[in-house]
């Protein structure tokens, strides 16, 4: 992980997930094998949805399993998400 992302991820995980160590190991694996591509894709999707005519400007994201990790990483790394629910 670059800059202080690892520290922010660690702090956020320990506040929200009792199995944070497993989540962090998985997050490190995703970073090593996929980089930040997944979280950036989610961020780009959030920004696209926010611009749709039927959207009131607020966007929340929900993810299960790997999607939960992508939601978690996106909400920690970017400020574009209004609400996030990660089931991991």
GIUR-V762792 format. One record per residue. N is the residue number from 1. SS is DSSP state (H for helix, E for strand, L for the rest). D_FIRST is the distance of its C-alpha to the first C-alpha in Angstrom with 2 decimals. Layout:
N_SS_D_FIRST ; N_SS_D_FIRST
This chain:
1_L_0.00 ; 2_L_3.73 ; 3_L_6.88 ; 4_L_7.84 ; 5_H_6.24 ; 6_H_5.80 ; 7_H_9.30 ; 8_H_10.66 ; 9_H_9.82 ; 10_H_11.44 ; 11_H_14.32 ; 12_H_14.99 ; 13_H_15.08 ; 14_H_17.45 ; 15_H_19.65 ; 16_H_20.03 ; 17_L_19.76 ; 18_L_21.78 ; 19_L_19.89 ; 20_H_16.49 ; 21_H_15.67 ; 22_H_16.34 ; 23_H_14.33 ; 24_H_11.19 ; 25_H_11.97 ; 26_H_12.53 ; 27_H_9.40 ; 28_H_7.48 ; 29_H_10.32 ; 30_H_10.15 ; 31_H_6.68 ; 32_H_8.20 ; 33_H_11.50 ; 34_H_11.43 ; 35_L_8.41 ; 36_L_8.92 ; 37_H_12.62 ; 38_H_13.87 ; 39_H_12.84 ; 40_H_14.14 ; 41_H_17.25 ; 42_H_17.92 ; 43_H_17.64 ; 44_H_20.01 ; 45_H_22.31 ; 46_H_22.51 ; 47_H_23.51 ; 48_H_26.04 ; 49_H_27.56 ; 50_H_27.82 ; 51_L_29.97 ; 52_L_32.37 ; 53_L_35.91 ; 54_L_36.11 ; 55_L_32.97 ; 56_L_33.63 ; 57_L_30.31 ; 58_L_28.50 ; 59_L_26.10 ; 60_E_24.75 ; 61_E_22.68 ; 62_E_23.22 ; 63_E_21.59 ; 64_E_22.48 ; 65_L_20.66 ; 66_H_17.89 ; 67_H_18.99 ; 68_H_18.50 ; 69_H_14.83 ; 70_H_14.63 ; 71_H_16.74 ; 72_H_14.67 ; 73_H_11.34 ; 74_H_13.60 ; 75_H_15.44 ; 76_H_12.61 ; 77_H_10.99 ; 78_L_14.44 ; 79_L_17.87 ; 80_L_19.90 ; 81_L_20.67 ; 82_L_23.79 ; 83_E_23.48 ; 84_E_21.28 ; 85_E_22.39 ; 86_E_20.21 ; 87_E_22.17 ; 88_L_20.12
